[in-house]
Amino acid sequence: PDLLRIFAEEYAAAVGGVLHCFSGSLAEAEACLTLGFALSFSGIVTFKTSDRLREVVRLTPPDRLLIETDAPFLAPTPHRGKRNEPALVRRVAEEVARVTGRELAEVAEITTANTERAFRLPSG
């Protein structure tokens, strides 16, 4: 609630952005999406207790979906408890593909395009 209040006070909808390592509720996700933010999901989405977060992933519009490792923390299952590294982002992508019913290659295309757009990177 504090974050959403600050977003409103600071006119965050005018610039949008990315919510790093999103782990909030569906209601919080909807509020952030309404403000124009993208949601970035980390290894948390692979944890067996993260059914609620997987539901958020399922309902996130494809054009607002990002993935990350949050290295060196929050390593995805089966690497949980170990040092996280960028190469493990594939495991996050695999879980996003599984819960959204997409192929891994499609998730890679979607999240790459979203990253390029969100961070104003040259597409390639």
N, CA, C and O atoms as a printed pandas DataFrame, in Angstrom:
     atom_number atom_name residue_name chain_id  residue_number  x_coord  y_coord  z_coord
0              1         N          PRO        A               1    0.804   -1.214    0.000
1              2        CA          PRO        A               1    0.000    0.000    0.000
2              3         C          PRO        A               1    0.848    1.280    0.000
3              4         O          PRO        A               1    0.507    2.258   -0.665
4              5         N          ASP        A               2    1.955    1.261    0.754
5              6        CA          ASP        A               2    2.830    2.437    0.792
6              7         C          ASP        A               2    3.426    2.720   -0.580
7              8         O          ASP        A               2    3.484    3.869   -1.017
8              9         N          LEU        A               3    3.866    1.667   -1.253
9             10        CA          LEU        A               3    4.469    1.843   -2.572
10            11         C          LEU        A               3    3.452    2.426   -3.554
11            12         O          LEU        A               3    3.774    3.346   -4.306
12            13         N          LEU        A               4    2.246    1.903   -3.550
13            14        CA          LEU        A               4    1.224    2.411   -4.468
14            15         C          LEU        A               4    0.871    3.855   -4.150
15            16         O          LEU        A               4    0.614    4.644   -5.060
16            17         N          ARG        A               5    0.857    4.211   -2.872
17            18        CA          ARG        A               5    0.592    5.598   -2.478
18            19         C          ARG        A               5    1.706    6.505   -2.993
19            20         O          ARG        A               5    1.441    7.576   -3.539
20            21         N          ILE        A               6    2.945    6.071   -2.818
21            22        CA          ILE        A               6    4.078    6.872   -3.295
22            23         C          ILE        A               6    4.029    7.004   -4.815
23            24         O          ILE        A               6    4.273    8.086   -5.350
24            25         N          PHE        A               7    3.719    5.925   -5.508
25            26        CA          PHE        A               7    3.583    6.001   -6.971
26            27         C          PHE        A               7    2.565    7.067   -7.357
27            28         O          PHE        A               7    2.806    7.861   -8.266
28            29         N          ALA        A               8    1.430    7.086   -6.667
29            30        CA          ALA        A               8    0.389    8.068   -6.978
30            31         C          ALA        A               8    0.872    9.488   -6.669
31            32         O          ALA        A               8    0.684   10.400   -7.474
32            33         N          GLU        A               9    1.490    9.671   -5.510
33            34        CA          GLU        A               9    1.974   10.996   -5.103
34            35         C          GLU        A               9    3.047   11.535   -6.051
35            36         O          GLU        A               9    3.139   12.742   -6.273
36            37         N          GLU        A              10    3.834   10.657   -6.590
37            38        CA          GLU        A              10    4.963   11.066   -7.438
38            39         C          GLU        A              10    4.654   10.968   -8.928
39            40         O          GLU        A              10    5.546   11.113   -9.764
40            41         N          TYR        A              11    3.379   10.721   -9.261
41            42        CA          TYR        A              11    2.945   10.663  -10.663
42            43         C          TYR        A              11    3.718    9.620  -11.471
43            44         O          TYR        A              11    4.119    9.870  -12.608
44            45         N          ALA        A              12    3.916    8.464  -10.873
45            46        CA          ALA        A              12    4.688    7.397  -11.512
46            47         C          ALA        A              12    4.041    6.920  -12.812
47            48         O          ALA        A              12    4.739    6.456  -13.714
48            49         N          ALA        A              13    2.734    7.028  -12.916
49            50        CA          ALA        A              13    2.060    6.581  -14.144
50            51         C          ALA        A              13    2.541    7.371  -15.359
51            52         O          ALA        A              13    2.453    6.887  -16.487
52            53         N          ALA        A              14    3.044    8.572  -15.138
53            54        CA          ALA        A              14    3.522    9.397  -16.250
54            55         C          ALA        A              14    4.799    8.843  -16.880
55            56         O          ALA        A              14    5.099    9.136  -18.037
56            57         N          VAL        A              15    5.549    8.043  -16.123
57            58        CA          VAL        A              15    6.811    7.513  -16.646
58            59         C          VAL        A              15    6.847    5.993  -16.703
59            60         O          VAL        A              15    7.620    5.432  -17.478
60            61         N          GLY        A              16    6.021    5.306  -15.894
61            62        CA          GLY        A              16    6.043    3.849  -15.868
62            63         C          GLY        A              16    7.350    3.332  -15.304
63            64         O          GLY        A              16    8.075    4.054  -14.621
64            65         N          GLY        A              17    7.641    2.083  -15.596
65            66        CA          GLY        A              17    8.875    1.489  -15.100
66            67         C          GLY        A              17    8.741   -0.003  -14.947
67            68         O          GLY        A              17    7.832   -0.625  -15.496
68            69         N          VAL        A              18    9.658   -0.565  -14.194
69            70        CA          VAL        A              18    9.710   -2.010  -13.968
70            71         C          VAL        A              18    9.693   -2.266  -12.474
71            72         O          VAL        A              18   10.438   -1.635  -11.725
72            73         N          LEU        A              19    8.854   -3.179  -12.040
73            74        CA          LEU        A              19    8.878   -3.598  -10.639
74            75         C          LEU        A              19    9.775   -4.829  -10.538
75            76         O          LEU        A              19    9.401   -5.939  -10.915
76            77         N          HIS        A              20   10.963   -4.584  -10.019
77            78        CA          HIS        A              20   12.006   -5.593   -9.874
78            79         C          HIS        A              20   11.565   -6.674   -8.897
79            80         O          HIS        A              20   11.026   -6.375   -7.831
80            81         N          CYS        A              21   11.794   -7.935   -9.263
81            82        CA          CYS        A              21   11.576   -9.075   -8.374
82            83         C          CYS        A              21   10.168   -9.059   -7.782
83            84         O          CYS        A              21    9.991   -9.197   -6.572
84            85         N          PHE        A              22    9.175   -8.889   -8.646
85            86        CA          PHE        A              22    7.798   -8.763   -8.165
86            87         C          PHE        A              22    7.382  -10.024   -7.422
87            88         O          PHE        A              22    7.574  -11.138   -7.909
88            89         N          SER        A              23    6.815   -9.838   -6.246
89            90        CA          SER        A              23    6.324  -10.966   -5.454
90            91         C          SER        A              23    5.020  -10.606   -4.746
91            92         O          SER        A              23    4.635  -11.255   -3.773
92            93         N          GLY        A              24    4.347   -9.573   -5.238
93            94        CA          GLY        A              24    3.121   -9.112   -4.599
94            95         C          GLY        A              24    1.893   -9.917   -4.984
95            96         O          GLY        A              24    1.971  -10.941   -5.663
96            97         N          SER        A              25    0.771   -9.422   -4.530
97            98        CA          SER        A              25   -0.511  -10.074   -4.770
98            99         C          SER        A              25   -1.050   -9.716   -6.153
99           100         O          SER        A              25   -0.518   -8.845   -6.841
100          101         N          LEU        A              26   -2.103  -10.403   -6.533
101          102        CA          LEU        A              26   -2.759  -10.103   -7.799
102          103         C          LEU        A              26   -3.304   -8.677   -7.793
103          104         O          LEU        A              26   -3.190   -7.969   -8.795
104          105         N          ALA        A              27   -3.888   -8.253   -6.693
105          106        CA          ALA        A              27   -4.411   -6.886   -6.607
106          107         C          ALA        A              27   -3.292   -5.861   -6.746
107          108         O          ALA        A              27   -3.468   -4.845   -7.419
108          109         N          GLU        A              28   -2.152   -6.110   -6.125
109          110        CA          GLU        A              28   -1.009   -5.199   -6.252
110          111         C          GLU        A              28   -0.484   -5.194   -7.680
111          112         O          GLU        A              28   -0.118   -4.145   -8.211
112          113         N          ALA        A              29   -0.450   -6.369   -8.299
113          114        CA          ALA        A              29   -0.010   -6.458   -9.696
114          115         C          ALA        A              29   -0.931   -5.652  -10.600
115          116         O          ALA        A              29   -0.465   -4.899  -11.455
116          117         N          GLU        A              30   -2.230   -5.808  -10.412
117          118        CA          GLU        A              30   -3.190   -5.066  -11.241
118          119         C          GLU        A              30   -3.020   -3.566  -11.062
119          120         O          GLU        A              30   -3.091   -2.814  -12.034
120          121         N          ALA        A              31   -2.797   -3.124   -9.830
121          122        CA          ALA        A              31   -2.605   -1.691   -9.572
122          123         C          ALA        A              31   -1.343   -1.193  -10.270
123          124         O          ALA        A              31   -1.348   -0.110  -10.855
124          125         N          CYS        A              32   -0.278   -1.962  -10.214
125          126        CA          CYS        A              32    0.978   -1.552  -10.857
126          127         C          CYS        A              32    0.853   -1.580  -12.377
127          128         O          CYS        A              32    1.389   -0.705  -13.058
128          129         N          LEU        A              33    0.160   -2.564  -12.908
129          130        CA          LEU        A              33   -0.053   -2.635  -14.352
130          131         C          LEU        A              33   -0.889   -1.447  -14.822
131          132         O          LEU        A              33   -0.638   -0.895  -15.894
132          133         N          THR        A              34   -1.874   -1.054  -14.031
133          134        CA          THR        A              34   -2.702    0.100  -14.364
134          135         C          THR        A              34   -1.866    1.373  -14.439
135          136         O          THR        A              34   -2.172    2.279  -15.215
136          137         N          LEU        A              35   -0.810    1.438  -13.632
137          138        CA          LEU        A              35    0.084    2.596  -13.639
138          139         C          LEU        A              35    1.107    2.533  -14.775
139          140         O          LEU        A              35    1.935    3.433  -14.914
140          141         N          GLY        A              36    1.050    1.478  -15.583
141          142        CA          GLY        A              36    1.954    1.374  -16.725
142          143         C          GLY        A              36    3.256    0.649  -16.453
143          144         O          GLY        A              36    4.172    0.697  -17.273
144          145         N          PHE        A              37    3.352   -0.019  -15.319
145          146        CA          PHE        A              37    4.579   -0.727  -14.975
146          147         C          PHE        A              37    4.619   -2.119  -15.589
147          148         O          PHE        A              37    3.582   -2.734  -15.836
148          149         N          ALA        A              38    5.823   -2.601  -15.829
149          150        CA          ALA        A              38    6.068   -3.994  -16.187
150          151         C          ALA        A              38    6.398   -4.738  -14.896
151          152         O          ALA        A              38    6.892   -4.144  -13.937
152          153         N          LEU        A              39    6.124   -6.029  -14.881
153          154        CA          LEU        A              39    6.423   -6.857  -13.716
154          155         C          LEU        A              39    7.542   -7.818  -14.074
155          156         O          LEU        A              39    7.462   -8.524  -15.079
156          157         N          SER        A              40    8.584   -7.845  -13.257
157          158        CA          SER        A              40    9.720   -8.735  -13.485
158          159         C          SER        A              40    9.712   -9.821  -12.422
159          160         O          SER        A              40    9.651   -9.543  -11.225
160          161         N          PHE        A              41    9.777  -11.062  -12.884
161          162        CA          PHE        A              41    9.685  -12.212  -11.988
162          163         C          PHE        A              41   11.034  -12.911  -11.882
163          164         O          PHE        A              41   11.756  -13.063  -12.867
164          165         N          SER        A              42   11.355  -13.332  -10.661
165          166        CA          SER        A              42   12.644  -13.954  -10.364
166          167         C          SER        A              42   12.449  -15.432  -10.042
167          168         O          SER        A              42   11.388  -16.003  -10.296
168          169         N          GLY        A              43   13.492  -16.040   -9.476
169          170        CA          GLY        A              43   13.449  -17.441   -9.088
170          171         C          GLY        A              43   12.340  -17.777   -8.113
171          172         O          GLY        A              43   11.990  -18.948   -7.966
172          173         N          ILE        A              44   11.781  -16.792   -7.446
173          174        CA          ILE        A              44   10.684  -17.040   -6.500
174          175         C          ILE        A              44    9.534  -17.762   -7.189
175          176         O          ILE        A              44    8.843  -18.567   -6.565
176          177         N          VAL        A              45    9.325  -17.480   -8.469
177          178        CA          VAL        A              45    8.215  -18.087   -9.187
178          179         C          VAL        A              45    8.352  -19.610   -9.290
179          180         O          VAL        A              45    7.372  -20.300   -9.570
180          181         N          THR        A              46    9.562  -20.140   -9.065
181          182        CA          THR        A              46    9.783  -21.587   -9.140
182          183         C          THR        A              46    9.607  -22.283   -7.793
183          184         O          THR        A              46    9.590  -23.512   -7.743
184          185         N          PHE        A              47    9.475  -21.534   -6.708
185          186        CA          PHE        A              47    9.369  -22.138   -5.383
186          187         C          PHE        A              47    8.035  -22.862   -5.246
187          188         O          PHE        A              47    7.019  -22.384   -5.751
188          189         N          LYS        A              48    8.024  -24.004   -4.573
189          190        CA          LYS        A              48    6.797  -24.802   -4.486
190          191         C          LYS        A              48    5.679  -24.068   -3.757
191          192         O          LYS        A              48    4.508  -24.392   -3.956
192          193         N          THR        A              49    6.003  -23.099   -2.927
193          194        CA          THR        A              49    4.984  -22.359   -2.179
194          195         C          THR        A              49    4.485  -21.113   -2.919
195          196         O          THR        A              49    3.761  -20.303   -2.340
196          197         N          SER        A              50    4.862  -20.953   -4.183
197          198        CA          SER        A              50    4.559  -19.716   -4.910
198          199         C          SER        A              50    3.386  -19.826   -5.874
199          200         O          SER        A              50    3.401  -19.201   -6.935
200          201         N          ASP        A              51    2.374  -20.607   -5.523
201          202        CA          ASP        A              51    1.199  -20.742   -6.398
202          203         C          ASP        A              51    0.540  -19.395   -6.670
203          204         O          ASP        A              51    0.129  -19.123   -7.799
204          205         N          ARG        A              52    0.437  -18.561   -5.659
205          206        CA          ARG        A              52   -0.197  -17.241   -5.811
206          207         C          ARG        A              52    0.587  -16.394   -6.809
207          208         O          ARG        A              52   -0.003  -15.701   -7.638
208          209         N          LEU        A              53    1.892  -16.449   -6.732
209          210        CA          LEU        A              53    2.724  -15.677   -7.652
210          211         C          LEU        A              53    2.621  -16.227   -9.078
211          212         O          LEU        A              53    2.616  -15.460  -10.040
212          213         N          ARG        A              54    2.540  -17.545   -9.213
213          214        CA          ARG        A              54    2.365  -18.127  -10.544
214          215         C          ARG        A              54    1.046  -17.683  -11.165
215          216         O          ARG        A              54    0.963  -17.516  -12.381
216          217         N          GLU        A              55    0.024  -17.492  -10.353
217          218        CA          GLU        A              55   -1.245  -16.974  -10.857
218          219         C          GLU        A              55   -1.062  -15.551  -11.368
219          220         O          GLU        A              55   -1.635  -15.186  -12.394
220          221         N          VAL        A              56   -0.275  -14.746  -10.668
221          222        CA          VAL        A              56    0.027  -13.390  -11.145
222          223         C          VAL        A              56    0.741  -13.461  -12.496
223          224         O          VAL        A              56    0.417  -12.700  -13.408
224          225         N          VAL        A              57    1.702  -14.363  -12.626
225          226        CA          VAL        A              57    2.409  -14.530  -13.900
226          227         C          VAL        A              57    1.413  -14.871  -15.011
227          228         O          VAL        A              57    1.465  -14.289  -16.095
228          229         N          ARG        A              58    0.513  -15.809  -14.740
229          230        CA          ARG        A              58   -0.499  -16.215  -15.739
230          231         C          ARG        A              58   -1.334  -15.040  -16.219
231          232         O          ARG        A              58   -1.718  -14.978  -17.387
232          233         N          LEU        A              59   -1.614  -14.112  -15.319
233          234        CA          LEU        A              59   -2.512  -13.003  -15.632
234          235         C          LEU        A              59   -1.788  -11.725  -16.054
235          236         O          LEU        A              59   -2.435  -10.725  -16.362
236          237         N          THR        A              60   -0.475  -11.745  -16.070
237          238        CA          THR        A              60    0.285  -10.577  -16.516
238          239         C          THR        A              60    0.237  -10.501  -18.038
239          240         O          THR        A              60    0.565  -11.479  -18.709
240          241         N          PRO        A              61   -0.163   -9.367  -18.593
241          242        CA          PRO        A              61   -0.182   -9.243  -20.056
242          243         C          PRO        A              61    1.212   -9.505  -20.630
243          244         O          PRO        A              61    2.210   -9.068  -20.057
244          245         N          PRO        A              62    1.282  -10.204  -21.742
245          246        CA          PRO        A              62    2.592  -10.537  -22.315
246          247         C          PRO        A              62    3.495   -9.329  -22.541
247          248         O          PRO        A              62    4.714   -9.440  -22.409
248          249         N          ASP        A              63    2.919   -8.183  -22.877
249          250        CA          ASP        A              63    3.753   -7.010  -23.150
250          251         C          ASP        A              63    4.276   -6.332  -21.888
251          252         O          ASP        A              63    4.978   -5.325  -21.977
252          253         N          ARG        A              64    3.943   -6.869  -20.715
253          254        CA          ARG        A              64    4.418   -6.312  -19.442
254          255         C          ARG        A              64    5.230   -7.320  -18.655
255          256         O          ARG        A              64    5.546   -7.075  -17.491
256          257         N          LEU        A              65    5.572   -8.433  -19.250
257          258        CA          LEU        A              65    6.224   -9.549  -18.578
258          259         C          LEU        A              65    7.736   -9.502  -18.771
259          260         O          LEU        A              65    8.232   -9.438  -19.896
260          261         N          LEU        A              66    8.460   -9.536  -17.647
261          262        CA          LEU        A              66    9.920   -9.603  -17.660
262          263         C          LEU        A              66   10.375  -10.706  -16.714
263          264         O          LEU        A              66    9.645  -11.096  -15.802
264          265         N          ILE        A              67   11.585  -11.204  -16.939
265          266        CA          ILE        A              67   12.172  -12.205  -16.048
266          267         C          ILE        A              67   13.561  -11.749  -15.644
267          268         O          ILE        A              67   14.194  -10.948  -16.331
268          269         N          GLU        A              68   14.025  -12.274  -14.516
269          270        CA          GLU        A              68   15.335  -11.880  -13.995
270          271         C          GLU        A              68   15.860  -12.955  -13.066
271          272         O          GLU        A              68   15.133  -13.874  -12.690
272          273         N          THR        A              69   17.122  -12.837  -12.699
273          274        CA          THR        A              69   17.696  -13.772  -11.737
274          275         C          THR        A              69   17.807  -13.189  -10.346
275          276         O          THR        A              69   17.812  -13.938   -9.369
276          277         N          ASP        A              70   17.894  -11.883  -10.227
277          278        CA          ASP        A              70   18.159  -11.219   -8.948
278          279         C          ASP        A              70   19.469  -11.722   -8.334
279          280         O          ASP        A              70   19.612  -11.759   -7.112
280          281         N          ALA        A              71   20.424  -12.109   -9.187
281          282        CA          ALA        A              71   21.709  -12.610   -8.709
282          283         C          ALA        A              71   22.349  -11.605   -7.761
283          284         O          ALA        A              71   22.312  -10.405   -8.033
284          285         N          PRO        A              72   22.923  -12.051   -6.677
285          286        CA          PRO        A              72   23.234  -13.431   -6.332
286          287         C          PRO        A              72   22.188  -14.107   -5.442
287          288         O          PRO        A              72   22.470  -15.148   -4.847
288          289         N          PHE        A              73   21.001  -13.538   -5.343
289          290        CA          PHE        A              73   19.990  -14.065   -4.428
290          291         C          PHE        A              73   18.846  -14.743   -5.178
291          292         O          PHE        A              73   18.740  -14.637   -6.400
292          293         N          LEU        A              74   18.000  -15.436   -4.434
293          294        CA          LEU        A              74   16.749  -16.017   -4.916
294          295         C          LEU        A              74   16.935  -16.962   -6.095
295          296         O          LEU        A              74   16.221  -16.873   -7.093
296          297         N          ALA        A              75   17.888  -17.859   -5.972
297          298        CA          ALA        A              75   18.112  -18.852   -7.022
298          299         C          ALA        A              75   16.858  -19.702   -7.206
299          300         O          ALA        A              75   16.194  -20.063   -6.234
300          301         N          PRO        A              76   16.541  -20.018   -8.458
301          302        CA          PRO        A              76   15.356  -20.829   -8.720
302          303         C          PRO        A              76   15.557  -22.281   -8.285
303          304         O          PRO        A              76   16.685  -22.764   -8.175
304          305         N          THR        A              77   14.463  -22.948   -8.046
305          306        CA          THR        A              77   14.490  -24.384   -7.804
306          307         C          THR        A              77   15.033  -25.036   -9.071
307          308         O          THR        A              77   14.595  -24.634  -10.149
308          309         N          PRO        A              78   15.920  -25.977   -9.041
309          310        CA          PRO        A              78   16.441  -26.744   -7.904
310          311         C          PRO        A              78   17.733  -26.182   -7.307
311          312         O          PRO        A              78   18.433  -26.896   -6.588
312          313         N          HIS        A              79   18.055  -24.951   -7.582
313          314        CA          HIS        A              79   19.289  -24.333   -7.089
314          315         C          HIS        A              79   19.064  -23.496   -5.832
315          316         O          HIS        A              79   19.972  -22.806   -5.368
316          317         N          ARG        A              80   17.874  -23.557   -5.295
317          318        CA          ARG        A              80   17.517  -22.732   -4.141
318          319         C          ARG        A              80   18.516  -22.930   -3.004
319          320         O          ARG        A              80   18.920  -24.052   -2.699
320          321         N          GLY        A              81   18.900  -21.825   -2.390
321          322        CA          GLY        A              81   19.852  -21.870   -1.282
322          323         C          GLY        A              81   21.292  -21.730   -1.732
323          324         O          GLY        A              81   22.197  -21.598   -0.907
324          325         N          LYS        A              82   21.507  -21.757   -3.042
325          326        CA          LYS        A              82   22.849  -21.587   -3.585
326          327         C          LYS        A              82   22.958  -20.200   -4.198
327          328         O          LYS        A              82   21.960  -19.492   -4.335
328          329         N          ARG        A              83   24.166  -19.821   -4.564
329          330        CA          ARG        A              83   24.392  -18.529   -5.203
330          331         C          ARG        A              83   23.706  -18.508   -6.558
331          332         O          ARG        A              83   23.899  -19.412   -7.370
332          333         N          ASN        A              84   22.916  -17.493   -6.800
333          334        CA          ASN        A              84   22.224  -17.332   -8.069
334          335         C          ASN        A              84   23.168  -16.675   -9.069
335          336         O          ASN        A              84   24.073  -15.936   -8.684
336          337         N          GLU        A              85   22.956  -16.945  -10.337
337          338        CA          GLU        A              85   23.764  -16.332  -11.386
338          339         C          GLU        A              85   22.898  -16.143  -12.622
339          340         O          GLU        A              85   21.867  -16.800  -12.765
340          341         N          PRO        A              86   23.308  -15.250  -13.514
341          342        CA          PRO        A              86   22.485  -14.933  -14.686
342          343         C          PRO        A              86   22.082  -16.140  -15.535
343          344         O          PRO        A              86   20.991  -16.147  -16.105
344          345         N          ALA        A              87   22.932  -17.151  -15.629
345          346        CA          ALA        A              87   22.596  -18.321  -16.445
346          347         C          ALA        A              87   21.328  -19.013  -15.965
347          348         O          ALA        A              87   20.677  -19.710  -16.743
348          349         N          LEU        A              88   20.969  -18.838  -14.707
349          350        CA          LEU        A              88   19.786  -19.505  -14.157
350          351         C          LEU        A              88   18.484  -18.821  -14.550
351          352         O          LEU        A              88   17.407  -19.303  -14.199
352          353         N          VAL        A              89   18.562  -17.711  -15.268
353          354        CA          VAL        A              89   17.331  -17.058  -15.725
354          355         C          VAL        A              89   16.544  -18.002  -16.643
355          356         O          VAL        A              89   15.325  -17.880  -16.762
356          357         N          ARG        A              90   17.232  -18.926  -17.278
357          358        CA          ARG        A              90   16.539  -19.910  -18.122
358          359         C          ARG        A              90   15.511  -20.689  -17.300
359          360         O          ARG        A              90   14.414  -20.964  -17.786
360          361         N          ARG        A              91   15.852  -21.045  -16.069
361          362        CA          ARG        A              91   14.912  -21.799  -15.223
362          363         C          ARG        A              91   13.675  -20.956  -14.929
363          364         O          ARG        A              91   12.565  -21.487  -14.891
364          365         N          VAL        A              92   13.846  -19.667  -14.722
365          366        CA          VAL        A              92   12.705  -18.767  -14.520
366          367         C          VAL        A              92   11.859  -18.739  -15.790
367          368         O          VAL        A              92   10.633  -18.826  -15.722
368          369         N          ALA        A              93   12.505  -18.620  -16.939
369          370        CA          ALA        A              93   11.788  -18.609  -18.217
370          371         C          ALA        A              93   11.039  -19.912  -18.434
371          372         O          ALA        A              93    9.916  -19.896  -18.938
372          373         N          GLU        A              94   11.627  -21.026  -18.070
373          374        CA          GLU        A              94   10.959  -22.326  -18.228
374          375         C          GLU        A              94    9.696  -22.391  -17.377
375          376         O          GLU        A              94    8.671  -22.917  -17.812
376          377         N          GLU        A              95    9.777  -21.856  -16.168
377          378        CA          GLU        A              95    8.589  -21.877  -15.294
378          379         C          GLU        A              95    7.513  -20.942  -15.823
379          380         O          GLU        A              95    6.330  -21.280  -15.795
380          381         N          VAL        A              96    7.912  -19.774  -16.302
381          382        CA          VAL        A              96    6.946  -18.848  -16.899
382          383         C          VAL        A              96    6.290  -19.503  -18.110
383          384         O          VAL        A              96    5.079  -19.384  -18.294
384          385         N          ALA        A              97    7.066  -20.187  -18.929
385          386        CA          ALA        A              97    6.506  -20.892  -20.088
386          387         C          ALA        A              97    5.505  -21.950  -19.629
387          388         O          ALA        A              97    4.414  -22.060  -20.188
388          389         N          ARG        A              98    5.869  -22.712  -18.629
389          390        CA          ARG        A              98    4.985  -23.769  -18.131
390          391         C          ARG        A              98    3.661  -23.206  -17.638
391          392         O          ARG        A              98    2.597  -23.706  -18.005
392          393         N          VAL        A              99    3.720  -22.166  -16.805
393          394        CA          VAL        A              99    2.481  -21.667  -16.198
394          395         C          VAL        A              99    1.626  -20.861  -17.165
395          396         O          VAL        A              99    0.424  -20.708  -16.945
396          397         N          THR        A             100    2.224  -20.345  -18.225
397          398        CA          THR        A             100    1.448  -19.567  -19.196
398          399         C          THR        A             100    1.045  -20.388  -20.420
399          400         O          THR        A             100    0.296  -19.910  -21.272
400          401         N          GLY        A             101    1.540  -21.618  -20.504
401          402        CA          GLY        A             101    1.212  -22.463  -21.635
402          403         C          GLY        A             101    1.910  -22.047  -22.924
403          404         O          GLY        A             101    1.428  -22.339  -24.019
404          405         N          ARG        A             102    3.026  -21.377  -22.794
405          406        CA          ARG        A             102    3.793  -20.931  -23.962
406          407         C          ARG        A             102    5.036  -21.804  -24.125
407          408         O          ARG        A             102    5.473  -22.474  -23.189
408          409         N          GLU        A             103    5.583  -21.780  -25.314
409          410        CA          GLU        A             103    6.864  -22.425  -25.555
410          411         C          GLU        A             103    7.968  -21.549  -24.951
411          412         O          GLU        A             103    7.821  -20.331  -24.848
412          413         N          LEU        A             104    9.067  -22.184  -24.558
413          414        CA          LEU        A             104   10.191  -21.445  -23.993
414          415         C          LEU        A             104   10.690  -20.386  -24.969
415          416         O          LEU        A             104   10.999  -19.267  -24.559
416          417         N          ALA        A             105   10.771  -20.718  -26.235
417          418        CA          ALA        A             105   11.253  -19.752  -27.238
418          419         C          ALA        A             105   10.345  -18.528  -27.299
419          420         O          ALA        A             105   10.829  -17.410  -27.480
420          421         N          GLU        A             106    9.046  -18.723  -27.153
421          422        CA          GLU        A             106    8.114  -17.584  -27.175
422          423         C          GLU        A             106    8.323  -16.692  -25.959
423          424         O          GLU        A             106    8.312  -15.467  -26.078
424          425         N          VAL        A             107    8.513  -17.299  -24.787
425          426        CA          VAL        A             107    8.787  -16.512  -23.578
426          427         C          VAL        A             107   10.079  -15.729  -23.760
427          428         O          VAL        A             107   10.158  -14.566  -23.363
428          429         N          ALA        A             108   11.084  -16.347  -24.350
429          430        CA          ALA        A             108   12.351  -15.654  -24.599
430          431         C          ALA        A             108   12.139  -14.465  -25.532
431          432         O          ALA        A             108   12.681  -13.387  -25.291
432          433         N          GLU        A             109   11.362  -14.649  -26.587
433          434        CA          GLU        A             109   11.089  -13.555  -27.524
434          435         C          GLU        A             109   10.319  -12.423  -26.842
435          436         O          GLU        A             109   10.664  -11.250  -26.989
436          437         N          ILE        A             110    9.289  -12.783  -26.106
437          438        CA          ILE        A             110    8.453  -11.789  -25.421
438          439         C          ILE        A             110    9.283  -10.987  -24.430
439          440         O          ILE        A             110    9.256   -9.757  -24.443
440          441         N          THR        A             111   10.019  -11.682  -23.574
441          442        CA          THR        A             111   10.747  -10.985  -22.519
442          443         C          THR        A             111   11.943  -10.203  -23.064
443          444         O          THR        A             111   12.328   -9.181  -22.496
444          445         N          THR        A             112   12.522  -10.676  -24.147
445          446        CA          THR        A             112   13.610   -9.915  -24.772
446          447         C          THR        A             112   13.066   -8.615  -25.359
447          448         O          THR        A             112   13.643   -7.548  -25.148
448          449         N          ALA        A             113   11.965   -8.701  -26.088
449          450        CA          ALA        A             113   11.363   -7.496  -26.665
450          451         C          ALA        A             113   10.929   -6.527  -25.569
451          452         O          ALA        A             113   11.109   -5.317  -25.706
452          453         N          ASN        A             114   10.366   -7.045  -24.495
453          454        CA          ASN        A             114    9.935   -6.188  -23.392
454          455         C          ASN        A             114   11.117   -5.512  -22.703
455          456         O          ASN        A             114   11.029   -4.348  -22.312
456          457         N          THR        A             115   12.216   -6.237  -22.556
457          458        CA          THR        A             115   13.420   -5.662  -21.957
458          459         C          THR        A             115   13.965   -4.541  -22.830
459          460         O          THR        A             115   14.323   -3.471  -22.336
460          461         N          GLU        A             116   14.022   -4.795  -24.123
461          462        CA          GLU        A             116   14.521   -3.771  -25.046
462          463         C          GLU        A             116   13.656   -2.512  -24.978
463          464         O          GLU        A             116   14.174   -1.395  -24.974
464          465         N          ARG        A             117   12.347   -2.698  -24.925
465          466        CA          ARG        A             117   11.433   -1.550  -24.869
466          467         C          ARG        A             117   11.531   -0.836  -23.522
467          468         O          ARG        A             117   11.631    0.390  -23.475
468          469         N          ALA        A             118   11.502   -1.590  -22.435
469          470        CA          ALA        A             118   11.493   -0.993  -21.086
470          471         C          ALA        A             118   12.763   -0.202  -20.802
471          472         O          ALA        A             118   12.723    0.843  -20.153
472          473         N          PHE        A             119   13.894   -0.712  -21.296
473          474        CA          PHE        A             119   15.171   -0.068  -21.004
474          475         C          PHE        A             119   15.737    0.689  -22.196
475          476         O          PHE        A             119   16.894    1.111  -22.199
476          477         N          ARG        A             120   14.894    0.847  -23.203
477          478        CA          ARG        A             120   15.254    1.606  -24.414
478          479         C          ARG        A             120   16.576    1.122  -25.027
479          480         O          ARG        A             120   17.461    1.913  -25.354
480          481         N          LEU        A             121   16.674   -0.198  -25.169
481          482        CA          LEU        A             121   17.842   -0.822  -25.763
482          483         C          LEU        A             121   17.597   -1.034  -27.257
483          484         O          LEU        A             121   16.450   -1.179  -27.678
484          485         N          PRO        A             122   18.647   -1.054  -28.048
485          486        CA          PRO        A             122   18.443   -1.359  -29.464
486          487         C          PRO        A             122   17.946   -2.792  -29.619
487          488         O          PRO        A             122   18.460   -3.698  -28.964
488          489         N          SER        A             123   16.957   -3.005  -30.475
489          490        CA          SER        A             123   16.445   -4.368  -30.668
490          491         C          SER        A             123   17.432   -5.131  -31.525
491          492         O          SER        A             123   18.104   -4.581  -32.398
492          493         N          GLY        A             124   17.492   -6.402  -31.244
493          494        CA          GLY        A             124   18.474   -7.155  -31.993
494          495         C          GLY        A             124   18.195   -8.564  -31.920
495          496         O          GLY        A             124   18.926   -9.368  -32.498
